[in-house]
């Protein structure tokens, strides 16, 4: 199983790099969204916190503005949910396939061991 473990390590390293890249892209996107809110809605740091926070006593007075300002965040969150669902489904599919391959490998290993034992026994009889 040396080859499979080596491939698994390479695959894990690739997944980690991709995850780091996705996190960096998401952080940049969220920063761009905050800049958009600050610029288009004229909100400064404290105003941005008010708009981006959950709708509380202050937010109810300006619910339409709060919904418009947080729409990019909601879109980003929905996108993350859809991406994660796709990744989870793919991971389950791959885990199922890996289990099938591992079972087949174990069967072949047992067959190999049986053949080697028969070969050894036949070699002893011919001597």
N, C-alpha and C positions, 0 to 999 in steps of 0.2 A: 504494500500500500504506500510505498515511498513516493511514487509518482503522483498518486492522488493527494497525498498530504502536501506535496510541493505545490501542486496546482491550487489546492485550497488556500495555502499561504499566499500565493500570488493573487488569487481572487480576493482574499480578505484585505490585502494591501491596496488593491485597486479600489475596492469598495470604500475603504477608509479615505483614500485620496478624493474620490468622487464626493463623499459625504462632506469633507472639509471644503471642497470647492462649492458645493451647494449651500453650505452654511455661510460662506463668504458672500456669495451672490445674493442670498436672502438678506443678509445684513446691509449690503449696499442698496438693495431694493427698498428696504424699510427706511433707510436714511434718506433716499430720494423721495419717498412718500412724505416723510416728515418735512422735508424742505418744500415740497409741493403745498402742504397744508399751511406752513408758515407764510409762504409767498402768496398763494391764492386767497387765503382766508385772513391774512393780516394778523395771524396769531403769533405772539412771541412765546418764549419758553413757558411762562406760566399759563398763557392762553392755550398753547398746544397741549399742555398736560390736562387742562380742563376739557378740551375737545376730545382728546384721545382717551380720557378716562371713561369709566362706565357712566351711563346716564344717571346722574344723581339729582339732587334738588336744583342745582344750577343748570344742568343740562336740559331739564324738562322745559325750561323757558325758551330754549333755542334748539329744539329737537331736530328740525329740518336741517339746520346748519351742521349739527353734530353728525347726523346720518350721512350727509354729503361729504363731510371731512373724513369720516372713518371708512367710507366705501373702499378706498384702496387697501386699507388694512384687512377688511373683510374679504376682499377678493384674494389677497395674498394668503390668508388663512385657508380659504376654500381650496386654493391651488395646492397648498401643502397637504391638505387632507386627501385630495384626489391623487397626488403623487405618491403619498404614503400607502394608499389603498392599492395602487397598482404595484408598488414594490413588495408589499406584503403578499399579494396574490402570487406574484412571480416567485417569491421566496418559498412559499408553500409548495408551489409546483416543482421547484428545484429540489426541495427537501424530499418530496415524494419520489422523484426520479433518482435521487441519490440513494434512498433506501432500497429501491428496486435494484439498482446497480450493485449495492453492497451485498444484498441477498444473493444475487447471481454470482458475485465474486466469491462469496463463502461457499456456494455450491461447487463452483469450479475448483476451489482450493481443496475441498473434500475429495472431489473426483481425482485431482492431481495426486493427493496423498495416497489414495487407494491404488492408483496406477503405479506409483513409485514402490509401494509395498509389494504389489504383484511382481513388478520387475525384479526387485531384490530377491523375492522368493524363487522366481524362475531362474535367476542367475545362480543361486545356490544349488539348484537341482542340476544344472548343466555342468557344474564343476565336478 
